[in-house]
């Protein structure tokens, strides 16, 4: 939001101090599954690096990383905006391709976060080159971890594809012409990584991406590499980011719905919501409005747009938003949160393309009036995607509403006592895909009497919250046991911040419990006269407590033995779960039939 121009001393007195939210580690990329061919415009996306389309400063390179997977392979495509392209024209088998423009992809397929590369760790490197554009062995490197380092002789099977855009004055002949950028695509079959098919949805791997660059003749011109994530160290998988197969899945704590809070700027001078866009805007960096290092914290609009042509980098846009959460009551559970923005226009409406816009969480600090493309913090995690088609119908203010699921980001920020921040960026590949949205400043130039009229178009965060409810689950192993054998019960519960009482009346077919082990709370007790186990405690909301104990089977005939654990709180909310095992099950032998 626009801030009044005051003396520095007065600003410091009036503005509340904002403690920066500690950046959770590691950063994560969620990637979608496609049954056959990857639809790149709907892929997962992350970004890193800096660039400015007008300054053309050597060594300042930017990368969009699109990711997806199919039944056959993991596919990662890295688009690099680089105005000085250099490649090795005659690489030898032992040539160091990292001394020229190249991209490397690192994978930790067990996510064991070892301190050195193990056999489940791999890297794949692709160097910039001209022809052939696919599967050029001279410009590829790969390796598998050994436990202490890398085995570069490992020859895993994968495919590569390279594209580039030279300057209008002719191809880059390694003579320093101004260029635009290039792209490298890795397609890695599951069999190369020791798998017969894709990992189950929800699987986590480690991942790192490295961008190598040269901007002048050897031996000069080598540029220090750039990394995702910023903590990345090639020989230390524990520093890599995370790759999550499938869309983000967030499960909130159990709660009784209590209310809904809508957060939106009441006036254009209300700092409840802060937002800014960065990039080329609707003018593709034309005039004084655009540019990578221009701030747009006071603008009435937001912009989102990207594609796969580095020549059009001046048209790329991102938007960042931050919502204060201090209007939410304390001690609640975030059940759902929805971000709503209004779309009023876009690039080349008649021939424009749909955008697939990602909402990502942002946990690093940023300032509305100084943020721009090159200093904006990286996304922590891409969470949800919404399709926005071109706006071809007449505009009826404030435009068409579109919504994103923001529950995970809001719940994390609320738990940390911080505002929640988002980045909006898209994985769209076609040109003319930029979308124009309304910002919290909309109406700032209007007569104050119209501010309420403009409020509907401003960014809105709708949060449904409730009171936490404790839940219990019960399990028994083994599920088949004979008389005299032991079975072990495990009771797990999540706290709600209230005083809780757990009771478990044991069945008569089992003995008194053996040693009762409790993690995360007070000890449990056993009443032999009632054959009942009891536990009392007040764990905070979401705190896990586990109770484990063995019993001996004391029945001789075949029987299904069932019992139920019951958890109650001070508001008389009740949660229960049953566990069953079969005592003295009959064995049935089927005859072997030969054909």
Number of C-alpha atoms within 10 A of each C-alpha: 25 18 14 8 8 10 8 8 8 10 13 11 9 9 8 8 8 9 10 12 16 10 12 10 13 18 22 23 27 24 25 19 22 16 9 10 12 16 13 20 20 25 27 27 28 26 18 23 22 19 23 22 22 10 10 16 14 16 22 20 24 21 27 20 22 24 26 25 27 18 16 17 19 20 20 22 24 25 24 26 29 31 28 27 30 29 23 19 12 9 14 11 11 8 13 13 24 22 21 24 26 26 28 23 19 22 24 28 22 15 20 14 19 16 14 18 25 23 18 17 29 25 22 20 22 28 29 27 26 14 10 10 14 15 15 17 13 17 23 20 22 21 20 24 20 16 15 13 17 20 16 14 10 13 12 17 13 19 16 23 18 23 16 23 19 20 16 11 9 10 16 19 12 16 13 14 20 18 24 23 24 26 25 25 21 23 18 20 23 20 15 14 22 10 11 12 14 18 17 9 13 14 14 20 21 23 28 24 25 23 24 22 30 26 25 19 13 11 8 9 16 19 20 12 18 22 21 23 25 18 16 20 17 19 18 17 24 21 21 30 27 22 24 20 22 21 18 17 11 13 9 15 22 20 18 15 15 13 13 16 15 15 20 23 23 17 22 28 16 15 20 20 29 27 30 29 29 27 32 28 27 23 14 20 22 13 9 8 15 22 25 23 18 20 20 23 27 21 18 21 23 31 28 30 32 30 23 21 19 25 20 17 24 21 28 25 27 24 26 28 22 20 22 19 20 13 10 18 12 11 16 23 26 26 25 20 22 18 20 20 24 22 25 23 22 24 22 15 17 11 11 19 22 20 28 25 25 26 26 25 26 26 25 16 14 18 14 22 17 14 21 25 23 19 14 22 17 20 25 24 26 26 25 22 23 16 16 19 16 24 22 14 11 9 12 8 13 19 20 18 16 15 18 19 18 25 22 21 24 26 23 16 19 21 13 12 15 19 22 23 25 26 25 22 27 29 25 26 22 18 19 23 28 33 29 23 25 24 30 36 31 25 21 19 11 11 8 12 8 13 18 12 12 21 20 21 25 26 26 22 22 17 22 19 23 20 21 26 23 28 24 22 19 21 18 19 15 14 15 16 18 18 16 14 15 18 19 16 20 17 21 19 22 22 25 26 20 18 16 21 16 21 19 19 16 20 15 13 17 20 18 18 19 13 10 15 13 18 12 14 17 13 14 17 13 17 11 11 6 9 16 16 19 17 18 16 19 16 21 16 20 19 15 18 18 17 19 20 17 20 19 19 21 16 17 12 12 14 14 14 19 14 16 18 21 20 24 20 21 10 10 9 13 17 17 17 16 16 18 18 19 16 22 18 14 10 6 6 6 6 6 5 5 4 2
